[in-house]
């Protein structure tokens, strides 16, 4: 699992090179359409699949926004921002004044902000898959400087910055016409820092509202 972000990044770079060459050789996209920058926004809902977060947190809710440009009939390239807010389980132990900072952050809600380069491929008019990789930043409700320091591999010290990556498969739902779309995707997301990966699996709903 720890090697997944590196693999995704390599695939992303390869894909970007491939679709850049495809853009040069493909004349089927009109110049007017090539200049369009599309904007989408939506909501996130995920559950942890790694044992560390699974023991302490139940799920996350959040929001996403993506700006992208179509560079071939099948491929587009963009940049995406994700906000995830992780909620602690209700059966968490009661914290006392004697509880350590590591314990307080383990049983507290926290946020992850991510900004990622993103590429997406359309199999058909409705089905698509995508990969993305970038930087993630964690903030704990217990201590803003501690982040994900509760993870054992971090040694109980502050850990806020990490590599944030994802792979997803989704489907578009046309609303009225081609310009108005809802997209629903199944996302496998990973936050990697200091050799430790926290993984989650969830759904992302997005709507194209500017074109």
C-alpha positions in Angstrom: 0.0 0.0 0.0 2.8 2.4 0.8 4.0 2.3 -2.8 0.7 3.2 -4.3 1.2 7.0 -4.4 4.5 6.6 -6.2 2.9 4.2 -8.7 0.0 6.6 -9.2 2.4 9.5 -9.8 4.3 7.6 -12.4 1.1 6.7 -14.2 0.0 10.3 -14.0 3.2 11.5 -15.6 3.0 8.9 -18.3 -0.6 9.7 -18.9 0.1 13.4 -19.1 2.8 12.8 -21.7 0.6 10.5 -23.7 -2.4 12.8 -23.8 -0.2 15.7 -24.6 1.1 13.9 -27.7 -2.5 12.8 -28.5 -3.6 16.4 -28.4 -0.9 17.4 -30.9 -2.0 14.7 -33.3 -5.7 14.9 -32.9 -7.7 17.5 -34.9 -11.2 16.4 -33.9 -11.6 18.9 -31.1 -12.6 22.4 -32.2 -10.4 25.3 -31.1 -13.3 26.8 -29.3 -13.8 23.7 -27.2 -10.1 23.4 -26.4 -10.1 26.8 -24.8 -12.9 26.0 -22.3 -12.1 25.6 -18.6 -14.7 23.6 -16.8 -15.4 23.8 -13.1 -17.1 21.1 -10.9 -17.9 20.9 -7.3 -19.4 18.3 -5.0 -19.4 16.4 -1.7 -17.4 13.5 -0.2 -18.3 10.6 2.0 -15.7 8.0 3.0 -14.9 5.3 5.5 -11.4 4.3 6.7 -9.9 1.0 5.4 -6.6 1.1 7.3 -6.5 -0.4 10.7 -5.1 2.7 12.5 -7.9 5.0 11.6 -10.5 2.3 11.6 -10.1 1.8 15.3 -10.7 5.4 16.2 -12.7 7.1 13.4 -15.9 6.1 11.7 -16.2 8.1 8.5 -15.6 11.5 6.8 -17.7 14.1 5.2 -16.3 16.8 3.0 -16.3 18.8 -0.2 -14.4 18.9 -3.5 -13.8 21.3 -6.4 -12.1 20.7 -9.7 -11.0 22.9 -12.6 -10.1 21.1 -15.8 -9.6 21.4 -19.5 -10.3 18.8 -22.2 -7.2 18.0 -24.2 -8.4 15.2 -26.4 -11.8 13.5 -27.1 -11.1 11.0 -24.2 -8.8 12.8 -21.8 -8.9 15.9 -19.7 -6.3 17.4 -17.3 -7.1 19.5 -14.2 -6.4 20.5 -10.6 -8.5 19.4 -7.7 -9.0 20.5 -4.1 -10.5 18.2 -1.4 -11.6 18.9 2.1 -12.2 15.9 4.4 -13.5 16.1 8.0 -13.0 12.8 9.9 -15.4 12.0 12.8 -14.3 10.0 15.8 -16.2 6.9 16.9 -18.8 7.3 19.6 -17.3 4.6 21.8 -14.0 6.4 22.2 -12.6 6.4 25.7 -13.3 9.3 28.0 -10.4 11.8 27.9 -9.1 13.3 31.2 -6.7 16.1 32.0 -4.0 13.4 32.5 -4.5 12.1 28.9 -1.5 12.5 26.6 -1.6 14.7 23.6 -1.3 11.6 21.4 -4.4 10.1 23.1 -6.4 13.4 22.7 -5.6 13.6 19.0 -6.4 9.9 18.5 -9.9 10.4 19.8 -10.6 13.8 18.2 -12.0 14.8 14.9 -9.5 16.1 12.3 -9.4 17.6 8.8 -7.3 16.9 5.8 -6.9 19.5 3.0 -5.5 18.2 -0.3 -4.6 19.8 -3.6 -3.8 17.4 -6.4 -3.0 17.3 -10.1 -5.7 15.2 -11.8 -6.2 13.4 -15.1 -9.4 11.7 -16.2 -10.2 9.3 -19.1 -13.7 8.8 -20.5 -14.5 5.2 -21.6 -17.8 6.2 -23.0 -20.1 9.2 -22.9 -21.0 8.2 -19.3 -18.2 6.1 -17.8 -14.8 7.5 -16.7 -11.8 6.8 -14.4 -9.1 9.1 -13.0 -6.0 9.3 -11.0 -4.6 12.2 -9.0 -1.6 13.0 -6.7 -0.5 16.0 -4.7 0.0 17.5 -1.2 -2.2 16.9 1.8 -2.3 18.8 5.1 -3.8 17.5 8.3 -5.3 19.6 11.2 -6.4 18.0 14.5 -9.3 19.5 16.5 -7.3 18.6 19.7 -4.2 20.5 18.6 -3.7 22.3 15.3 0.0 21.6 15.3 -0.3 17.9 15.8 -2.2 16.7 12.7 -2.0 12.9 12.4 0.6 12.6 15.2 -1.5 9.9 16.9 -0.3 7.3 14.3 2.2 5.0 15.8 4.8 5.2 13.0 5.1 9.0 13.5 6.5 8.4 17.0 3.9 10.6 18.7 5.3 13.8 17.1 3.6 16.3 14.8 2.7 15.1 11.4 0.7 17.4 9.2 2.2 17.2 5.6 1.8 14.1 3.4 1.4 12.9 -0.1 -2.3 12.7 -1.0 -3.3 10.4 -3.9 -6.4 8.7 -5.3 -7.7 6.4 -8.0 -11.4 6.4 -8.9 -14.0 5.0 -11.2 -17.2 6.9 -11.9 -20.3 7.5 -14.0 -21.9 10.6 -15.4 -25.6 11.3 -15.3 -26.8 13.7 -18.0 -29.3 16.3 -16.8 -31.2 17.9 -19.6 -28.3 18.3 -22.0 -24.6 17.5 -22.3 -23.6 20.7 -20.5 -25.3 19.7 -17.2 -23.9 16.6 -15.6 -23.8 14.9 -12.3 -20.8 12.6 -11.6 -20.7 9.8 -9.0 -17.4 8.0 -8.4 -15.9 5.4 -6.1 -12.6 6.6 -4.8 -9.7 4.9 -3.2 -7.7 7.6 -1.4 -4.4 7.5 0.4 -2.5 9.9 2.7 1.1 8.9 3.0 3.8 10.4 5.3 7.0 9.0 6.8 6.3 5.6 5.3 2.9 5.2 6.8 -0.3 5.2 4.6 -3.8 5.9 5.8 -6.3 4.6 3.2 -10.0 5.3 2.8 -12.7 4.2 0.4 -15.6 6.5 -0.4 -18.0 8.2 -2.8 -17.7 11.6 -4.5 -20.6 13.4 -6.0 -19.8 16.3 -8.3 -21.8 18.7 -10.5 -20.5 20.7 -13.5 -21.8 24.2 -13.0 -19.5 26.4 -15.1 -18.4 25.7 -18.7 
